[in-house]
Amino acid sequence: MEIAELAKKSAAALKAQDWGELETVSRELLTRLRLDPDVNELDLRKVAKNYLASIVREGRFLTTSDPVGQSYFNEGISSFQRFLRASPPEIAIKVRPEIRHIQQVQLFMSQPRSDSLNKAASSLRRLGRPHLAIELTNQELSNSRLNYYSLVVRGSAYVDLNQIDLAIEDGELSLKHSLSEKKNFSLTLLARAYREKFKRDGLIDDGEQALNYAIQALEVDKNPYVARVFISIVRALGNSEFEELIAELKASLNFNFDSADLLAVQISNSILQTEEVENLVHDDDPWAADSDDSDSEWLTVESEDEEAVSDYFEDYFEEYVDSLDNPQMPHLEP
């Protein structure tokens, strides 16, 4: 079957939420793409994202006891590890954002606290599972309804699902209750939500509201993630008033989101440099045999010194590793 046909099957399976079919097709695509020296990084990341989204299945193990679902998820991660070990080194480097996101989902499984739950929910929406992100944040908000970071993550998932009114409701509530120096999270969510509302309904007031929130977010923290949202809103409005500011942002900020993620690079390198790698490579079919090797090294949370603020999407969710070490401070961003 040609790659183009497999890609169509993958898109259809994702739309239908047929996770079994999506996993099968994604495996076939990954196996083929790794042999292409000129494989496009975005294409490879999309397929890896689909595969990792598929192994979560319905995700019941995230919120309740489901040993079968959890075991399937863990086996799927081990299978992905074997695929990376059997692939050229650059493959693991290209999919390092996806490695990081699945790492954080598994972190929640091992440390089901408020902070790690937020990390897991944020990563699930980045893996294309916003419904599960909403389930996890609903669980946290049932315990602490004013947890502004949970509200931001849930609101962002609502934007993913084009449920704009619910996203705005979460954004406004989180803005009201967030710390003053952290309001950029809520402001960026509101900017994105109103931008999508503007695109959907075509009302100029919504576009101007989106722009206003983006400008406020930049005033709190002028970073590339907020800047990217701001620029996209200006372009959507066709506004030429801010060209000087856009030029300044482009000149002063680093929009190469991949380069800053030192932790992800380290995780990727650890996969490739482990002494046991050669013994675990399955040249004929890296997906075929199950392995008893431990996932602990690959999925270990490193020290704070090794963590870096990074993301790969237009919205900005800064990470605070301190909160993982202090269960008495569950309100902190993960």
Phi, psi and omega per residue, in radians:
M1 nan 2.354 -3.117
E2 -1.230 2.702 -3.128
I3 -1.057 -0.688 -3.139
A4 -1.066 -0.682 3.127
E5 -1.211 -0.694 3.083
L6 -1.092 -0.677 3.130
A7 -1.095 -0.677 3.097
K8 -1.140 -0.731 3.113
K9 -1.116 -0.659 3.119
S10 -1.110 -0.794 3.136
A11 -1.087 -0.698 3.139
A12 -1.174 -0.707 3.137
A13 -1.150 -0.693 3.127
L14 -1.131 -0.774 3.141
K15 -1.091 -0.657 -3.131
A16 -1.472 -0.069 -3.057
Q17 0.955 0.686 3.056
D18 -1.566 1.539 -2.966
W19 -1.191 -0.591 3.109
G20 -1.116 -0.813 3.109
E21 -1.142 -0.703 -3.142
L22 -1.105 -0.683 3.119
E23 -1.130 -0.814 -3.112
T24 -1.053 -0.845 -3.106
V25 -1.177 -0.680 -3.140
S26 -1.130 -0.674 3.080
R27 -1.046 -0.800 -3.125
E28 -1.113 -0.726 3.134
L29 -1.148 -0.763 3.129
L30 -1.076 -0.747 -3.137
T31 -1.067 -0.663 -3.140
R32 -1.347 -0.747 -3.060
L33 -1.160 -0.533 -3.113
R34 -1.165 -0.333 3.141
L35 -1.514 -0.107 -3.109
D36 -1.669 1.935 -3.102
P37 -1.145 -0.334 -3.115
D38 -1.852 0.385 -3.093
V39 -1.051 2.359 3.107
N40 -1.238 2.285 -3.076
E41 -1.063 -0.731 -3.115
L42 -1.143 -0.659 3.090
D43 -1.118 -0.781 -3.136
L44 -1.109 -0.743 3.141
R45 -1.136 -0.642 3.127
K46 -1.116 -0.740 3.140
V47 -1.188 -0.738 3.099
A48 -1.068 -0.725 3.104
K49 -1.054 -0.770 3.137
N50 -1.117 -0.704 3.127
Y51 -1.099 -0.845 -3.107
L52 -1.155 -0.584 3.056
A53 -1.143 -0.612 -3.076
S54 -1.230 -0.607 -3.065
I55 -1.306 -0.222 3.047
V56 -1.277 -0.391 -3.105
R57 0.918 -2.366 -3.119
E58 -1.340 -0.226 3.030
G59 1.295 0.345 -3.129
R60 -1.083 -0.519 -3.113
F61 -1.143 -0.264 -3.132
L62 -1.323 -0.492 -3.043
T63 -2.108 -0.156 -3.138
T64 -2.651 3.022 3.142
S65 -1.256 2.083 3.126
D66 -2.630 1.338 -3.075
P67 -0.998 -0.638 -3.134
V68 -1.145 -0.832 3.137
G69 -1.121 -0.702 3.133
Q70 -1.162 -0.718 3.117
S71 -1.112 -0.724 3.131
Y72 -1.085 -0.734 3.120
F73 -1.069 -0.835 -3.135
N74 -1.097 -0.712 3.114
E75 -1.145 -0.621 3.093
G76 -1.124 -0.663 3.090
I77 -1.164 -0.757 3.094
S78 -1.049 -0.681 3.111
S79 -1.113 -0.696 3.119
F80 -1.152 -0.679 3.064
Q81 -1.023 -0.809 -3.121
R82 -1.105 -0.665 3.080
F83 -1.034 -0.793 -3.125
L84 -1.147 -0.672 -3.119
R85 -1.192 -0.482 -3.137
A86 -1.579 0.026 -3.061
S87 -1.863 2.852 3.026
P88 -1.008 2.583 -3.071
P89 -0.950 -0.588 -3.073
E90 -1.187 -0.337 3.127
I91 -1.134 -0.816 3.135
A92 -1.106 -0.639 3.139
I93 -1.144 -0.689 -3.100
K94 -1.187 -0.553 -3.093
V95 -1.777 0.364 -3.094
R96 -1.071 -0.563 3.054
P97 -1.068 -0.712 3.136
E98 -1.174 -0.631 3.054
I99 -1.020 -0.786 -3.113
R100 -1.112 -0.749 -3.097
H101 -1.141 -0.741 -3.135
I102 -1.227 -0.529 3.053
Q103 -1.040 -0.745 -3.086
Q104 -1.272 -0.515 3.041
V105 -1.152 -0.753 3.137
Q106 -1.213 -0.491 3.059
L107 -1.029 -0.728 3.116
F108 -1.057 -0.674 -3.127
M109 -1.101 -0.610 -3.100
S110 -1.541 -0.422 -3.123
Q111 -2.367 1.337 -3.043
P112 -1.320 1.162 3.100
R113 -1.929 2.990 -3.110
S114 -0.992 -0.805 -3.059
D115 -1.172 -0.807 -3.134
S116 -1.234 -0.489 3.057
L117 -1.100 -0.739 3.104
N118 -1.077 -0.722 3.117
K119 -1.082 -0.760 -3.122
A120 -1.121 -0.777 -3.130
A121 -1.083 -0.764 3.122
S122 -1.065 -0.738 -3.136
S123 -1.224 -0.614 3.120
L124 -1.086 -0.709 3.124
R125 -1.209 -0.528 3.092
R126 -1.273 -0.382 3.059
L127 -1.577 0.123 3.077
G128 1.509 0.398 3.120
R129 -2.129 1.065 -3.094
P130 -1.093 -0.539 3.117
H131 -1.056 -0.716 3.123
L132 -1.221 -0.598 3.064
A133 -1.055 -0.691 3.120
I134 -1.166 -0.704 3.116
E135 -1.055 -0.770 -3.115
L136 -1.167 -0.767 -3.129
T137 -1.235 -0.541 3.031
N138 -1.051 -0.693 3.130
Q139 -1.104 -0.749 3.125
E140 -1.205 -0.724 -3.105
L141 -1.236 -0.348 3.046
S142 -1.198 -0.415 3.097
N143 -1.626 -0.559 -3.099
S144 -2.550 1.552 -2.952
R145 -1.209 -0.203 -3.120
L146 -1.924 0.352 3.061
N147 -1.203 1.782 -2.969
Y148 -1.159 -0.528 3.141
Y149 -1.246 -0.688 3.062
S150 -1.077 -0.670 3.107
L151 -1.120 -0.682 3.121
V152 -1.145 -0.769 3.138
V153 -1.123 -0.784 3.140
R154 -1.130 -0.738 3.111
G155 -1.066 -0.664 3.110
S156 -1.144 -0.650 3.082
A157 -1.153 -0.647 3.077
Y158 -1.105 -0.664 3.077
V159 -1.086 -0.752 3.106
D160 -0.962 -0.636 -3.090
L161 -1.602 0.091 -3.141
N162 1.073 0.511 3.027
Q163 -1.691 1.271 -2.894
I164 -1.163 -0.716 -3.106
D165 -1.078 -0.706 3.102
L166 -1.175 -0.642 3.107
A167 -1.108 -0.752 3.134
I168 -1.131 -0.701 3.117
E169 -1.049 -0.783 3.105
D170 -1.160 -0.695 -3.125
G171 -1.104 -0.751 -3.135
E172 -1.164 -0.696 3.129
L173 -1.187 -0.728 3.129
S174 -1.174 -0.631 3.104
L175 -1.103 -0.672 -3.127
K176 -1.137 -0.582 -3.000
H177 -1.944 0.043 3.133
S178 -1.452 2.766 3.067
L179 -1.149 2.590 -3.039
S180 -1.024 -0.678 -3.106
E181 -1.379 -0.085 3.136
K182 -2.000 0.211 -3.085
K183 -1.196 -0.246 3.140
N184 -1.071 -0.514 3.106
F185 -1.076 -0.919 -3.116
S186 -1.163 -0.698 -3.137
L187 -1.113 -0.687 3.115
T188 -1.177 -0.707 3.061
L189 -1.021 -0.818 -3.123
L190 -1.136 -0.656 3.095
A191 -1.074 -0.778 3.132
R192 -1.142 -0.744 -3.102
A193 -1.109 -0.801 -3.141
Y194 -1.232 -0.537 3.044
R195 -1.062 -0.796 3.133
E196 -1.186 -0.599 3.087
K197 -1.144 -0.698 3.085
F198 -1.079 -0.767 3.132
K199 -1.144 -0.622 -3.094
R200 -1.286 -0.807 -2.998
D201 -1.781 -0.335 3.114
G202 1.307 0.302 -3.128
L203 -1.541 2.162 -3.069
I204 -1.097 -0.543 3.125
D205 -1.045 -0.661 3.123
D206 -1.178 -0.704 3.098
G207 -1.105 -0.725 3.131
E208 -1.206 -0.599 3.069
Q209 -1.143 -0.732 3.091
A210 -1.037 -0.776 3.139
L211 -1.101 -0.717 3.127
N212 -1.067 -0.777 3.128
Y213 -1.151 -0.669 3.129
A214 -1.136 -0.716 3.110
I215 -1.107 -0.745 3.101
Q216 -1.076 -0.698 3.125
A217 -1.107 -0.718 3.106
L218 -1.105 -0.588 3.116
E219 -1.176 -0.534 3.102
V220 -1.359 -0.771 -3.080
D221 -2.704 1.830 -3.115
K222 -1.448 1.539 -3.112
N223 -2.167 2.883 -3.032
P224 -1.136 -0.452 -3.103
Y225 -1.265 -0.814 3.065
V226 -1.144 -0.697 -3.132
A227 -1.033 -0.689 -3.124
R228 -1.144 -0.703 3.078
V229 -1.109 -0.789 3.140
F230 -1.005 -0.852 -3.111
I231 -1.087 -0.717 -3.132
S232 -1.114 -0.612 3.125
I233 -1.226 -0.760 3.104
V234 -1.018 -0.756 -3.133
R235 -1.161 -0.694 3.133
A236 -1.113 -0.594 3.138
L237 -1.414 -0.311 -3.064
G238 1.198 0.561 -3.069
N239 -1.584 2.177 -3.139
S240 -1.708 0.034 -3.063
E241 -1.194 -0.437 -2.986
F242 -1.883 0.331 -3.100
E243 -1.065 -0.661 3.131
E244 -1.132 -0.743 3.116
L245 -1.159 -0.712 3.114
I246 -1.068 -0.754 3.115
A247 -1.080 -0.688 3.117
E248 -1.129 -0.755 3.139
L249 -1.109 -0.773 -3.129
K250 -1.129 -0.555 -3.121
A251 -1.377 -0.514 -3.005
S252 -1.780 -0.294 -3.067
L253 -1.943 2.609 3.097
N254 -1.665 1.936 -3.116
F255 -1.632 0.156 3.066
N256 -1.487 1.482 -2.992
F257 -1.101 -0.526 -3.099
D258 -1.140 -0.647 -2.908
S259 -1.159 -0.426 -3.023
A260 -1.453 -0.230 -2.977
D261 -1.483 1.424 -3.110
L262 -1.183 -0.626 -3.138
L263 -1.111 -0.762 -3.133
A264 -1.116 -0.672 3.090
V265 -1.081 -0.751 -3.126
Q266 -1.107 -0.733 3.122
I267 -1.079 -0.799 3.135
S268 -1.055 -0.790 -3.123
N269 -1.136 -0.625 -3.122
S270 -1.126 -0.566 3.092
I271 -1.108 -0.733 -2.993
L272 -1.467 -0.345 -3.034
Q273 -1.841 -0.026 3.139
T274 -1.113 2.436 -3.069
E275 -1.042 -0.544 -3.054
E276 -1.439 -0.007 -3.020
V277 -0.972 -0.836 -3.051
E278 -1.035 -0.592 -3.118
N279 -1.328 -0.270 -3.066
L280 -1.788 -0.066 -3.127
V281 -1.314 2.323 3.100
H282 -2.033 1.650 -2.999
D283 -1.150 -0.625 -3.077
D284 -1.272 -0.816 -3.134
D285 -2.682 1.686 -3.101
P286 -1.156 -0.205 3.140
W287 -1.648 -0.139 -2.905
A288 -1.295 -0.992 -2.975
A289 -1.655 2.482 3.021
D290 -1.359 2.691 -3.122
S291 -2.141 2.549 3.083
D292 -1.623 0.087 -3.096
D293 -1.179 2.589 -3.086
S294 -1.356 2.512 3.072
D295 -1.574 -0.010 -2.946
S296 -1.076 -0.720 -3.086
E297 -1.154 -0.749 -3.108
W298 -1.156 -0.571 -3.016
L299 -1.886 0.325 3.138
T300 -1.340 2.392 3.039
V301 -1.380 2.160 -3.076
E302 -1.443 3.036 -3.115
S303 -1.187 2.867 -3.099
E304 -1.066 -0.590 -3.124
D305 -1.082 -0.413 -3.072
E306 -1.697 -0.088 -3.125
E307 -1.498 2.510 3.119
A308 -2.290 2.542 3.082
V309 -1.288 2.063 -3.118
S310 -2.803 2.724 3.029
D311 -2.771 2.989 -3.051
Y312 -2.226 0.254 -3.109
F313 -2.283 2.990 -2.984
E314 -1.263 -0.399 3.117
D315 -1.557 2.722 -2.939
Y316 -2.000 2.035 3.076
F317 -2.247 1.667 -3.118
E318 -1.181 2.635 -3.074
E319 -1.941 2.414 3.115
Y320 -2.175 1.763 -3.064
V321 -1.209 -0.411 3.111
D322 -0.928 -0.665 -3.060
S323 -1.132 -0.442 3.121
L324 -1.235 -0.423 -3.107
D325 -1.683 0.001 -3.067
N326 -2.355 1.569 -3.098
P327 -1.170 -0.165 3.091
Q328 -1.428 -0.074 -3.112
M329 -2.182 1.036 -3.046
P330 -1.241 -0.197 -3.114
H331 -1.364 -0.259 -3.106
L332 -1.183 2.615 3.077
E333 -1.121 2.493 3.095
P334 -1.245 nan nan
